[in-house]
Amino acid sequence: MVTTLTIAPISEAPVRQGEEDLRPVLVAPGLYGEWTLACWGGRDWYDQHSGRVLKPAVYCRLPGLASITTS
């Protein structure tokens, strides 16, 4: 099974002001210029590990665990 990940501008992320979406996504740049796991808190993107506010430029939606199978 192959899953394609798509990188898109953060402005195209399917989130809305005032509505939390805690599903993890990869965003970049993180605090140190790296890819990092983040979630949308209704107003800002947050690093899932530290809780710090991020200002990412791009995001990559991750597949649900149910869609990942092992051989």
N, CA, C and O atoms as a GROMACS GRO file, in nm:
protein
  284
    1MET      N    1   0.084  -0.118   0.000
    1MET     CA    2   0.000   0.000   0.000
    1MET      C    3   0.088   0.124   0.000
    1MET      O    4   0.185   0.132   0.076
    2VAL      N    5   0.056   0.218  -0.084
    2VAL     CA    6   0.130   0.344  -0.093
    2VAL      C    7   0.037   0.458  -0.059
    2VAL      O    8  -0.074   0.467  -0.112
    3THR      N    9   0.082   0.546   0.029
    3THR     CA   10   0.007   0.665   0.063
    3THR      C   11   0.085   0.786   0.016
    3THR      O   12   0.204   0.800   0.047
    4THR      N   13   0.021   0.873  -0.058
    4THR     CA   14   0.085   0.995  -0.106
    4THR      C   15   0.057   1.108  -0.009
    4THR      O   16  -0.058   1.134   0.026
    5LEU      N   17   0.162   1.176   0.033
    5LEU     CA   18   0.146   1.293   0.120
    5LEU      C   19   0.161   1.418   0.034
    5LEU      O   20   0.249   1.425  -0.052
    6THR      N   21   0.075   1.514   0.057
    6THR     CA   22   0.075   1.636  -0.022
    6THR      C   23   0.113   1.755   0.066
    6THR      O   24   0.056   1.775   0.173
    7ILE      N   25   0.207   1.833   0.019
    7ILE     CA   26   0.248   1.955   0.089
    7ILE      C   27   0.173   2.072   0.026
    7ILE      O   28   0.173   2.088  -0.096
    8ALA      N   29   0.108   2.153   0.110
    8ALA     CA   30   0.028   2.265   0.060
    8ALA      C   31   0.053   2.389   0.147
    8ALA      O   32   0.098   2.377   0.260
    9PRO      N   33   0.024   2.507   0.093
    9PRO     CA   34   0.037   2.630   0.172
    9PRO      C   35  -0.054   2.623   0.296
    9PRO      O   36  -0.164   2.569   0.289
   10ILE      N   37  -0.008   2.678   0.406
   10ILE     CA   38  -0.085   2.675   0.530
   10ILE      C   39  -0.221   2.744   0.513
   10ILE      O   40  -0.316   2.710   0.583
   11SER      N   41  -0.230   2.839   0.420
   11SER     CA   42  -0.356   2.909   0.396
   11SER      C   43  -0.463   2.816   0.340
   11SER      O   44  -0.582   2.848   0.345
   12GLU      N   45  -0.423   2.700   0.286
   12GLU     CA   46  -0.518   2.604   0.232
   12GLU      C   47  -0.557   2.495   0.333
   12GLU      O   48  -0.636   2.406   0.300
   13ALA      N   49  -0.504   2.502   0.454
   13ALA     CA   50  -0.538   2.402   0.556
   13ALA      C   51  -0.688   2.412   0.588
   13ALA      O   52  -0.742   2.522   0.602
   14PRO      N   53  -0.756   2.297   0.600
   14PRO     CA   54  -0.900   2.296   0.623
   14PRO      C   55  -0.937   2.321   0.770
   14PRO      O   56  -0.994   2.234   0.835
   15VAL      N   57  -0.904   2.440   0.821
   15VAL     CA   58  -0.936   2.477   0.959
   15VAL      C   59  -1.014   2.608   0.958
   15VAL      O   60  -1.008   2.685   0.862
   16ARG      N   61  -1.086   2.631   1.066
   16ARG     CA   62  -1.165   2.754   1.078
   16ARG      C   63  -1.135   2.825   1.209
   16ARG      O   64  -1.112   2.762   1.312
   17GLN      N   65  -1.136   2.957   1.201
   17GLN     CA   66  -1.116   3.039   1.321
   17GLN      C   67  -1.222   3.002   1.424
   17GLN      O   68  -1.340   2.993   1.392
   18GLY      N   69  -1.180   2.981   1.548
   18GLY     CA   70  -1.273   2.951   1.657
   18GLY      C   71  -1.309   2.804   1.671
   18GLY      O   72  -1.378   2.767   1.766
   19GLU      N   73  -1.263   2.718   1.579
   19GLU     CA   74  -1.292   2.575   1.586
   19GLU      C   75  -1.162   2.498   1.602
   19GLU      O   76  -1.076   2.502   1.513
   20GLU      N   77  -1.147   2.427   1.714
   20GLU     CA   78  -1.027   2.346   1.736
   20GLU      C   79  -1.027   2.226   1.643
   20GLU      O   80  -1.132   2.169   1.613
   21ASP      N   81  -0.910   2.188   1.599
   21ASP     CA   82  -0.891   2.066   1.522
   21ASP      C   83  -0.761   2.004   1.573
   21ASP      O   84  -0.653   2.046   1.533
   22LEU      N   85  -0.773   1.906   1.660
   22LEU     CA   86  -0.657   1.852   1.728
   22LEU      C   87  -0.592   1.735   1.655
   22LEU      O   88  -0.501   1.671   1.709
   23ARG      N   89  -0.636   1.707   1.532
   23ARG     CA   90  -0.570   1.602   1.454
   23ARG      C   91  -0.432   1.651   1.416
   23ARG      O   92  -0.418   1.763   1.367
   24PRO      N   93  -0.330   1.569   1.436
   24PRO     CA   94  -0.194   1.615   1.406
   24PRO      C   95  -0.168   1.627   1.256
   24PRO      O   96  -0.215   1.546   1.177
   25VAL      N   97  -0.093   1.729   1.220
   25VAL     CA   98  -0.045   1.748   1.084
   25VAL      C   99   0.103   1.784   1.094
   25VAL      O  100   0.150   1.830   1.198
   26LEU      N  101   0.176   1.763   0.986
   26LEU     CA  102   0.314   1.811   0.979
   26LEU      C  103   0.311   1.953   0.928
   26LEU      O  104   0.242   1.983   0.830
   27VAL      N  105   0.384   2.042   0.994
   27VAL     CA  106   0.394   2.180   0.947
   27VAL      C  107   0.540   2.219   0.941
   27VAL      O  108   0.625   2.161   1.010
   28ALA      N  109   0.569   2.317   0.859
   28ALA     CA  110   0.706   2.370   0.850
   28ALA      C  111   0.697   2.518   0.818
   28ALA      O  112   0.602   2.558   0.751
   29PRO      N  113   0.787   2.600   0.860
   29PRO     CA  114   0.892   2.560   0.952
   29PRO      C  115   0.842   2.556   1.095
   29PRO      O  116   0.749   2.629   1.131
   30GLY      N  117   0.904   2.471   1.177
   30GLY     CA  118   0.878   2.468   1.320
   30GLY      C  119   0.960   2.577   1.388
   30GLY      O  120   1.006   2.671   1.322
   31LEU      N  121   0.977   2.566   1.517
   31LEU     CA  122   1.052   2.668   1.591
   31LEU      C  123   1.196   2.684   1.544
   31LEU      O  124   1.254   2.792   1.551
   32TYR      N  125   1.253   2.574   1.494
   32TYR     CA  126   1.394   2.575   1.454
   32TYR      C  127   1.412   2.547   1.306
   32TYR      O  128   1.519   2.503   1.264
   33GLY      N  129   1.309   2.571   1.225
   33GLY     CA  130   1.319   2.551   1.082
   33GLY      C  131   1.292   2.410   1.034
   33GLY      O  132   1.312   2.380   0.916
   34GLU      N  133   1.248   2.321   1.124
   34GLU     CA  134   1.226   2.182   1.090
   34GLU      C  135   1.078   2.152   1.067
   34GLU      O  136   0.992   2.237   1.092
   35TRP      N  137   1.048   2.031   1.020
   35TRP     CA  138   0.911   1.981   1.017
   35TRP      C  139   0.874   1.946   1.160
   35TRP      O  140   0.958   1.895   1.234
   36THR      N  141   0.751   1.973   1.200
   36THR     CA  142   0.709   1.941   1.336
   36THR      C  143   0.561   1.901   1.336
   36THR      O  144   0.485   1.945   1.250
   37LEU      N  145   0.523   1.819   1.431
   37LEU     CA  146   0.381   1.783   1.447
   37LEU      C  147   0.310   1.898   1.515
   37LEU      O  148   0.358   1.952   1.615
   38ALA      N  149   0.196   1.936   1.461
   38ALA     CA  150   0.122   2.049   1.515
   38ALA      C  151  -0.027   2.022   1.508
   38ALA      O  152  -0.071   1.930   1.439
   39CYS      N  153  -0.104   2.104   1.579
   39CYS     CA  154  -0.250   2.098   1.571
   39CYS      C  155  -0.303   2.242   1.574
   39CYS      O  156  -0.234   2.334   1.617
   40TRP      N  157  -0.425   2.257   1.527
   40TRP     CA  158  -0.491   2.386   1.519
   40TRP      C  159  -0.573   2.405   1.646
   40TRP      O  160  -0.657   2.321   1.678
   41GLY      N  161  -0.550   2.513   1.718
   41GLY     CA  162  -0.620   2.538   1.844
   41GLY      C  163  -0.739   2.631   1.831
   41GLY      O  164  -0.792   2.676   1.932
   42GLY      N  165  -0.783   2.661   1.710
   42GLY     CA  166  -0.895   2.750   1.690
   42GLY      C  167  -0.853   2.891   1.655
   42GLY      O  168  -0.932   2.969   1.601
   43ARG      N  169  -0.729   2.923   1.684
   43ARG     CA  170  -0.676   3.055   1.653
   43ARG      C  171  -0.534   3.049   1.598
   43ARG      O  172  -0.498   3.126   1.509
   44ASP      N  173  -0.454   2.955   1.651
   44ASP     CA  174  -0.314   2.943   1.612
   44ASP      C  175  -0.277   2.796   1.594
   44ASP      O  176  -0.350   2.706   1.638
   45TRP      N  177  -0.163   2.772   1.529
   45TRP     CA  178  -0.105   2.640   1.518
   45TRP      C  179  -0.014   2.621   1.638
   45TRP      O  180   0.062   2.711   1.674
   46TYR      N  181  -0.022   2.503   1.701
   46TYR     CA  182   0.058   2.472   1.819
   46TYR      C  183   0.145   2.350   1.797
   46TYR      O  184   0.101   2.251   1.739
   47ASP      N  185   0.269   2.359   1.844
   47ASP     CA  186   0.359   2.244   1.845
   47ASP      C  187   0.299   2.142   1.942
   47ASP      O  188   0.273   2.176   2.057
   48GLN      N  189   0.277   2.019   1.898
   48GLN     CA  190   0.214   1.920   1.985
   48GLN      C  191   0.303   1.876   2.100
   48GLN      O  192   0.253   1.828   2.202
   49HIS      N  193   0.433   1.892   2.086
   49HIS     CA  194   0.523   1.851   2.193
   49HIS      C  195   0.538   1.959   2.299
   49HIS      O  196   0.524   1.933   2.418
   50SER      N  197   0.567   2.080   2.256
   50SER     CA  198   0.595   2.188   2.352
   50SER      C  199   0.475   2.276   2.382
   50SER      O  200   0.471   2.342   2.486
   51GLY      N  201   0.375   2.278   2.293
   51GLY     CA  202   0.261   2.366   2.311
   51GLY      C  203   0.284   2.509   2.263
   51GLY      O  204   0.196   2.594   2.277
   52ARG      N  205   0.402   2.535   2.208
   52ARG     CA  206   0.434   2.671   2.162
   52ARG      C  207   0.358   2.705   2.034
   52ARG      O  208   0.329   2.618   1.952
   53VAL      N  209   0.326   2.832   2.020
   53VAL     CA  210   0.258   2.880   1.900
   53VAL      C  211   0.357   2.880   1.784
   53VAL      O  212   0.472   2.921   1.799
   54LEU      N  213   0.310   2.833   1.668
   54LEU     CA  214   0.392   2.829   1.547
   54LEU      C  215   0.333   2.921   1.441
   54LEU      O  216   0.215   2.954   1.445
   55LYS      N  217   0.414   2.961   1.349
   55LYS     CA  218   0.372   3.040   1.233
   55LYS      C  219   0.420   2.968   1.107
   55LYS      O  220   0.507   3.019   1.036
   56PRO      N  221   0.363   2.851   1.078
   56PRO     CA  222   0.412   2.772   0.964
   56PRO      C  223   0.371   2.832   0.830
   56PRO      O  224   0.277   2.911   0.820
   57ALA      N  225   0.446   2.792   0.727
   57ALA     CA  226   0.417   2.835   0.590
   57ALA      C  227   0.348   2.725   0.511
   57ALA      O  228   0.269   2.754   0.421
   58VAL      N  229   0.378   2.598   0.543
   58VAL     CA  230   0.320   2.485   0.471
   58VAL      C  231   0.273   2.379   0.570
   58VAL      O  232   0.316   2.375   0.685
   59TYR      N  233   0.184   2.291   0.522
   59TYR     CA  234   0.138   2.180   0.604
   59TYR      C  235   0.126   2.056   0.519
   59TYR      O  236   0.119   2.062   0.396
   60CYS      N  237   0.123   1.942   0.586
   60CYS     CA  238   0.106   1.813   0.521
   60CYS      C  239   0.013   1.729   0.608
   60CYS      O  240   0.049   1.692   0.720
   61ARG      N  241  -0.104   1.700   0.557
   61ARG     CA  242  -0.201   1.621   0.632
   61ARG      C  243  -0.153   1.477   0.639
   61ARG      O  244  -0.106   1.421   0.539
   62LEU      N  245  -0.163   1.416   0.756
   62LEU     CA  246  -0.119   1.279   0.776
   62LEU      C  247  -0.237   1.182   0.759
   62LEU      O  248  -0.350   1.216   0.792
   63PRO      N  249  -0.210   1.063   0.708
   63PRO     CA  250  -0.320   0.966   0.692
   63PRO      C  251  -0.363   0.915   0.830
   63PRO      O  252  -0.283   0.911   0.923
   64GLY      N  253  -0.489   0.876   0.841
   64GLY     CA  254  -0.539   0.817   0.964
   64GLY      C  255  -0.473   0.683   0.990
   64GLY      O  256  -0.437   0.613   0.895
   65LEU      N  257  -0.457   0.646   1.115
   65LEU     CA  258  -0.392   0.520   1.148
   65LEU      C  259  -0.467   0.400   1.091
   65LEU      O  260  -0.406   0.298   1.058
   66ALA      N  261  -0.598   0.410   1.080
   66ALA     CA  262  -0.676   0.299   1.026
   66ALA      C  263  -0.641   0.271   0.880
   66ALA      O  264  -0.663   0.160   0.831
   67SER      N  265  -0.587   0.370   0.810
   67SER     CA  266  -0.554   0.351   0.669
   67SER      C  267  -0.414   0.296   0.649
   67SER      O  268  -0.374   0.266   0.536
   68ILE      N  269  -0.339   0.282   0.757
   68ILE     CA  270  -0.203   0.230   0.747
   68ILE      C  271  -0.206   0.083   0.789
   68ILE      O  272  -0.248   0.049   0.900
   69THR      N  273  -0.160  -0.003   0.701
   69THR     CA  274  -0.154  -0.145   0.734
   69THR      C  275  -0.012  -0.195   0.721
   69THR      O  276   0.069  -0.137   0.647
   70THR      N  277   0.019  -0.300   0.791
   70THR     CA  278   0.152  -0.360   0.781
   70THR      C  279   0.140  -0.497   0.717
   70THR      O  280   0.036  -0.562   0.726
   71SER      N  281   0.246  -0.540   0.654
   71SER     CA  282   0.244  -0.670   0.588
   71SER      C  283   0.293  -0.778   0.681
   71SER      O  284   0.299  -0.895   0.642
   0.00000   0.00000   0.00000
